[in-house]
């Protein structure tokens, strides 16, 4: 009789474990379904990706002007600021486009050698490293999308500006040139 009770107990225990696993799997499936739908049965993965990219549209927060070493005007672009930890870590990841007259200015609390990479960055960029005197100290041109190779400043920098790839060549921007920026919002 004790063997029968033991078998029934083991059977009930296994049955309970299977029920828990089924409930957990169902919960995970429902959670994933909620993530990938917007209560519209025609939602597709393409629409979800489109929504994610739309979330990261450019938002003008200021302007930045380039000047030659001699102080001559080169060009002005609209910029978005990345001036806190969250914004700096997000950067331009997941954005599929950026206009030639747009950029993102990363502002760090103090000047030191900076290092950037292109993880989850879809578009090729020019990375412009700028010191606390607003002088360009390093330029990495035409960076490779999705690359995890570090792009490091050759001198201490407090700011890093990312523009569309080819921008620095088109406007002959080089090390030693200067920038001036201002917030518009």
C-alpha positions, 0 to 999 in steps of 0.5 A: 500500500505504501508503494501505491501512495508513493506512486500517486504522490510522485504522479501528482508531483509530476503532474503539478510540475507539468502544469506549472511549466505549461502556465509559464510557457503560456505566460511567456507566449502572451507577453511576447504576443503583446510586445509584437502587436498593437491590437491590430491583426495585420501588424507585421515585423516590418511595421514593428521595426518601422515604429522603432525607427520612427521613435528615433527621428531627429529632433533639432535642439541646437545648431553647430557652426564649423570654422577653419583654423583661421576663423573662416565660416565653413558650414552650420548644421542642426544638432541633437544633444546627447548630454546625459548617460542614457542619451550618450549610450543610445546615440544614433543607434537604430536610426536608418537615416540622417540628413547631411545638415544634421548631427548629434553632439555628445557632451561629456562632463570632463575632457579625456580620451573618448572611445566610440563604436558603431554597435547597432548603428545602421548608417555610416558616420563621421566621428569628430572629437572636440576638446574643451577649447572647441578645437577638433582633435580627431576625425574618424571618417566613414565608420563601418555600420554595426562595427564594434571596433573602438574609434578613439580620440588621439587627444583628450576630448570633451565633445564628440560630434557624429555626422553623416559619413562623407560630411567632413570630406565634402566641407574639408573639415580637418583637425585644428578647425573649431566649432561653436554650438548653441541650444535653440530649445 
